């Protein structure tokens, strides 16, 4: 189990290097991969199937990515993409193609649907957290308006119509 987390950390770290992430962001992106793999393994351990575990993991590491992207003032995608790396259903794609090459149509269809559902669960989890975060922050911006700024804008708009130096007759 410890080896799995170490492999997730190293693989995510290497992909962060490939994606040109620098400084302390690479550390947080690498731990995003560990968080995603850890939640995936915990969900599987508690009896969820692969698709449900993928969705739960995507939601958890997307929340992690949103939080640390705001703290580090970096784009969320740089952390989210690295966190997705351990969860990508690569073996599902491989076995789907292997069954297709062997000519086993029923197994190919079954594996294709399972792989697509797993990838869709990952995408849905990321989109869900991203949408909720955007809604929260847009509502927060609407609620937290400084009344002094609003009043000063009204005064400025009223004084724009008044000329400072009236023309001489």
C-alpha positions in Angstrom: 0.0 0.0 0.0 2.8 2.4 0.8 4.5 1.5 -2.5 1.3 2.6 -4.3 1.4 6.0 -2.7 5.1 6.4 -3.4 4.5 5.5 -7.1 1.6 7.9 -7.3 3.8 10.7 -5.8 6.7 10.0 -8.2 4.5 9.6 -11.3 2.6 12.8 -10.5 5.9 14.6 -9.8 7.3 13.5 -13.2 4.2 14.6 -15.0 4.4 18.0 -13.2 7.9 18.4 -14.6 6.6 17.5 -18.1 3.9 20.1 -17.7 6.5 22.7 -16.7 5.2 23.4 -13.2 7.8 25.1 -11.2 8.7 25.9 -7.6 6.5 25.0 -4.7 3.6 24.3 -7.1 5.2 21.1 -8.1 5.1 19.8 -4.6 1.4 20.6 -4.2 0.6 19.1 -7.6 2.5 15.9 -6.6 0.6 15.6 -3.4 -2.6 16.1 -5.4 -1.8 12.8 -7.1 -1.3 11.2 -3.8 -4.6 12.6 -2.5 -6.4 11.3 -5.5 -4.9 7.8 -5.3 -5.5 7.7 -1.5 -9.2 8.6 -1.8 -9.6 6.1 -4.7 -8.1 3.3 -2.6 -10.1 4.2 0.5 -13.3 4.3 -1.6 -12.5 0.9 -3.1 -11.8 -0.5 0.4 -15.2 0.6 1.6 -17.0 -1.3 -1.1 -17.6 1.2 -3.8 -17.1 0.1 -7.4 -14.4 1.5 -9.7 -16.7 4.2 -11.2 -18.0 5.4 -7.9 -14.5 5.4 -6.4 -13.3 7.4 -9.4 -16.1 10.0 -8.9 -15.4 10.3 -5.2 -11.7 10.7 -5.8 -12.2 13.3 -8.5 -14.4 15.3 -6.2 -11.9 15.2 -3.3 -8.8 16.0 -5.3 -10.7 18.7 -7.3 -11.6 20.4 -4.0 -7.9 20.0 -2.9 -6.8 21.6 -6.2 -9.2 24.5 -6.0 -8.1 25.2 -2.5 -4.4 25.1 -3.1 -4.7 27.0 -6.4 -6.2 29.9 -4.5 -3.6 29.7 -1.8 -0.7 29.5 -4.3 -2.3 31.9 -6.8 -1.8 29.5 -9.7 -4.2 28.2 -12.3 -6.3 25.3 -11.0 -5.7 23.3 -14.2 -2.0 22.9 -13.3 -2.9 21.0 -10.1 -6.0 19.2 -11.4 -4.3 17.7 -14.5 -1.4 16.3 -12.3 -3.9 15.0 -9.8 -5.7 13.1 -12.5 -2.7 11.2 -13.7 -2.9 8.3 -11.2 -6.6 7.8 -11.9 -6.6 7.8 -15.7 -8.0 4.4 -16.8 -5.0 3.4 -18.8 -5.3 -0.3 -18.1 -9.0 -0.2 -19.2 -8.0 1.4 -22.5 -5.3 -1.2 -23.0 -7.5 -4.2 -22.3 -10.3 -2.7 -24.4 -7.9 -2.6 -27.4 -6.5 -6.0 -26.6 -10.0 -7.5 -26.6 -10.8 -5.7 -29.9 -7.6 -7.0 -31.6 -8.4 -10.5 -30.3 -11.9 -10.2 -31.9 -13.9 -10.6 -28.7 -16.8 -8.2 -29.4 -18.7 -8.7 -26.2 -15.7 -8.2 -24.0 -14.6 -5.2 -26.1 -18.0 -3.5 -25.6 -18.1 -4.3 -21.9 -14.6 -2.9 -21.3 -15.3 0.1 -23.5 -18.4 1.1 -21.5 -16.6 0.6 -18.2 -13.6 2.7 -19.3 -15.7 5.5 -20.7 -17.8 5.5 -17.5 -14.7 5.7 -15.4 -13.3 8.6 -17.4 -16.7 10.3 -17.4 -16.9 10.0 -13.6 -13.5 11.7 -13.4 -14.6 14.5 -15.7 -17.9 14.9 -13.9 -16.3 15.1 -10.5 -13.9 17.8 -11.7 -16.7 19.8 -13.4 -18.9 19.5 -10.4 -16.4 21.0 -8.0 -15.3 23.6 -10.4 -18.9 24.8 -11.0 -19.7 24.8 -7.3 -16.5 26.8 -6.6 -17.4 29.4 -9.3 -20.9 29.8 -8.0 -19.7 30.3 -4.4 -17.1 32.9 -5.4 -19.5 34.7 -7.7 -22.1 34.9 -5.0 -19.5 36.0 -2.5 -18.5 38.8 -4.8 -22.1 40.0 -5.2 -22.7 40.0 -1.5 -19.5 41.5 -0.4 -19.7 44.9 -2.0 -18.4 47.9 -0.2 -21.2 50.5 0.2 -18.7 53.4 0.2 -17.5 52.4 -3.3 -21.1 52.2 -4.5 -21.9 55.6 -3.1 -18.8 57.2 -4.6 -19.6 55.7 -8.0 -23.1 57.3 -7.8 -21.6 60.7 -6.9 -19.1 60.5 -9.7 -21.9 59.7 -12.2 -24.0 62.6 -10.9 -21.1 65.1 -11.2 -20.2 64.1 -14.8 -23.2 66.0 -16.1 -22.2 69.2 -14.3 -19.6 71.4 -16.1 -17.0 72.9 -13.8 -16.5 76.1 -15.7 -19.7 77.4 -17.3 -19.2 79.2 -20.6 -18.9 83.1 -20.4 -21.4 85.2 -22.2 
